[in-house]
Every structure is written in structure tokens, then in C-alpha cells.
């Protein structure tokens, strides 16, 4: 079942629950968000089948364990328009995270390069800006509430790298809870 919070002819906005994989991949062929969207679109138009579904697609993703809103394009033109907005940074992506520890600064910016860990290829790591490894990643944060052992932060992404918030907060010594 999908929690669709908005839908029109061009796009849909889905509130993805935690523990749902976004798209099929190795070990996750069914039960993904995209599988659910395909089923939903087939229910809307029974004349279609899996081979004649209109082109739809993800414009951005969030981790399996993350919950939040995802915009899905239902048509190719909408996908191109949305992808352009992400590329041009004309949209804002805000996330709320709970990080271990007492973050002292009320606001801040974390700017590193992010790439796969050089030894453990399944995880990502932060690298200094002057290294050739990785792509530049920028996360702005604001402390919303400090509980002394964990801190609630709002994160605004300037870039969108894989696991960016997780990597950046680990880099500054505040692993995500």
C-alpha cells in the first residue's frame, strides 16, 4: 500500500515508510516503492499492462530506513522538468535527523567530498576537499532541540550524494541515531 499525499496527471508525491526499498535491485525484486507505483498505475488504467505502462520515474531517492516524501514523475516530460530543478538547485530538500551527542553549534555547514570507502566498498566516507577522491557534498544544519545525549537537527542539502547526511554527521563525530 502507498501513502499518496498528492497526485495529478504529471506527478505523484508519496510518503515512503521506513524499511521500504525504493527501487528493485539485487535481493529486492518485489515489495519496493516502484513496484507499488506500477501496481497503482495499472489499477488506475486497467487497459494497460506492465509492457504498456507510461514512462514514470524517480527523480530522487531516500534510504531504505528513511521515511519521507518522494516525488515521482508519471510522464517523461515531468521527469525531465523535475530532474532539471534538482540539477539547477531550484528546489530545497530538508530532512530531520537525530544525531548522537550534544552538537554545540546552533547552525553549521559540513563540506567534504563523498565517495565509496576505499577499503569497504559497500559504505561511503567523507574525504577532504583537496583530495581527488569523491564528489563535493554540502550539508547545512540547524539544531532544533538538544537532548544532551542526542540532538535533533534540520538538514538542508545543497548537493545530493548517496548517504550524504549519514556520512557528514559521522564525519563530524555525531553518527545518526
C-alpha positions in Angstrom: 0.0 0.0 0.0 1.1 3.5 -0.8 0.6 6.7 1.2 0.0 9.1 -1.7 -0.2 12.7 -0.4 -0.6 14.3 -3.8 -1.3 13.1 -7.3 -2.2 14.7 -10.7 -1.6 13.7 -14.3 2.1 14.5 -14.2 3.5 13.7 -10.8 2.7 11.9 -7.5 4.1 12.6 -4.1 4.4 9.5 -1.9 5.2 9.4 1.8 7.6 6.4 1.9 7.7 4.5 5.2 10.9 3.3 6.8 12.1 -0.2 5.8 10.7 0.1 2.2 13.3 -0.2 -0.6 12.7 2.4 -3.2 13.6 0.5 -6.4 14.2 -3.1 -7.3 17.8 -4.4 -7.1 19.8 -7.4 -6.1 17.9 -9.2 -3.4 14.9 -6.7 -3.6 12.9 -7.6 -6.7 9.5 -7.1 -5.3 7.8 -5.1 -2.5 9.6 -1.9 -3.5 8.1 1.6 -3.8 8.4 1.4 -7.6 6.6 -2.0 -7.6 3.8 -0.3 -5.7 3.7 2.6 -8.0 3.5 0.3 -11.1 0.6 -1.6 -9.4 -1.2 1.7 -8.6 -0.9 3.0 -12.2 -2.2 -0.3 -13.5 -5.2 -0.1 -11.2 -5.9 3.4 -12.4 -5.9 2.2 -16.0 -6.8 -1.4 -16.4 -6.4 -1.2 -20.2 -2.6 -1.0 -19.6 -0.3 -3.9 -18.8 3.3 -3.9 -17.5 4.6 -3.6 -21.0 2.5 -0.6 -21.9 2.8 1.4 -18.6 3.6 5.1 -19.3 7.1 6.1 -18.5 7.5 7.1 -14.9 10.4 7.5 -12.7 12.2 8.6 -9.6 13.8 12.0 -9.6 15.4 11.5 -6.2 15.7 8.7 -3.6 16.0 8.2 0.1 17.5 5.3 2.0 15.5 2.2 2.8 15.4 3.0 6.5 14.5 6.7 6.0 10.9 7.9 5.9 9.8 10.9 3.9 8.3 12.4 0.8 9.4 11.3 -2.7 8.3 13.0 -5.9 7.7 10.5 -8.7 7.2 11.7 -12.3 4.4 9.9 -14.1 5.5 11.1 -17.6 8.8 11.6 -19.3 8.3 15.4 -19.7 7.6 15.7 -15.9 10.7 13.6 -15.1 12.9 15.9 -17.3 11.4 19.1 -15.7 11.9 17.8 -12.2 15.4 16.5 -12.9 16.3 19.9 -14.2 15.1 21.5 -10.9 17.3 19.2 -8.9 20.3 19.8 -11.2 19.8 23.6 -11.0 19.2 23.5 -7.2 16.0 25.5 -7.6 14.3 23.2 -5.0 15.0 22.8 -1.3 15.4 19.4 0.4 15.0 19.5 4.1 15.4 16.5 6.4 15.1 16.0 10.1 17.6 13.7 11.8 18.5 12.6 15.3 22.3 12.6 15.8 24.2 11.1 18.7 25.8 13.6 21.1 25.5 17.2 22.0 26.0 19.4 18.9 27.4 22.6 20.2 26.9 24.9 17.2 23.3 26.1 16.6 23.9 26.1 12.8 26.7 24.9 10.6 27.8 23.7 7.2 29.6 20.5 6.5 31.5 20.5 3.2 33.6 17.5 2.2 33.9 15.1 -0.7 32.0 11.9 -0.6 33.0 8.6 -2.2 32.9 4.9 -1.5 35.1 3.9 1.3 38.5 2.9 -0.1 38.6 -0.4 1.7 34.9 -1.3 2.4 33.2 -0.7 -0.9 29.6 -1.1 0.5 29.9 2.1 2.6 30.5 5.7 1.8 33.0 8.0 3.5 34.0 11.7 3.7 37.2 12.9 2.2 39.0 16.3 2.3 38.1 18.8 -0.3 41.7 18.9 -1.6 41.7 15.2 -2.4 40.8 13.9 -5.9 38.7 11.1 -4.4 34.9 11.8 -4.4 32.4 14.5 -5.3 31.8 17.7 -3.3 28.9 17.4 -0.8 27.5 20.3 1.2 25.0 19.9 4.1 23.7 22.9 6.1 22.3 22.1 9.5 20.4 23.8 12.3 19.9 22.4 15.8 16.2 22.1 16.5 16.5 20.7 20.0 19.4 19.4 22.1 18.7 16.5 24.4 22.4 16.3 25.6 22.8 12.7 24.5 21.2 13.2 21.1 20.4 16.3 19.1 17.5 16.9 16.7 18.8 18.7 13.6 17.3 20.0 10.4 19.5 19.3 7.4 19.2 21.2 4.1 21.1 19.6 1.3 22.9 21.8 -1.2 24.1 18.7 -3.0 22.6 15.2 -3.1 25.2 12.5 -2.7 24.5 8.9 -1.6 24.1 8.7 2.2 25.2 12.4 2.4 23.6 13.2 5.8 24.7 10.0 7.3 28.3 10.4 6.1 28.5 14.1 7.0 27.3 13.6 10.6 29.6 10.6 11.1 32.4 12.8 9.8 31.8 15.5 12.5 31.6 12.9 15.2 27.8 12.7 15.5 26.6 9.4 14.0 22.9 9.4 13.1 20.7 7.7 15.7 
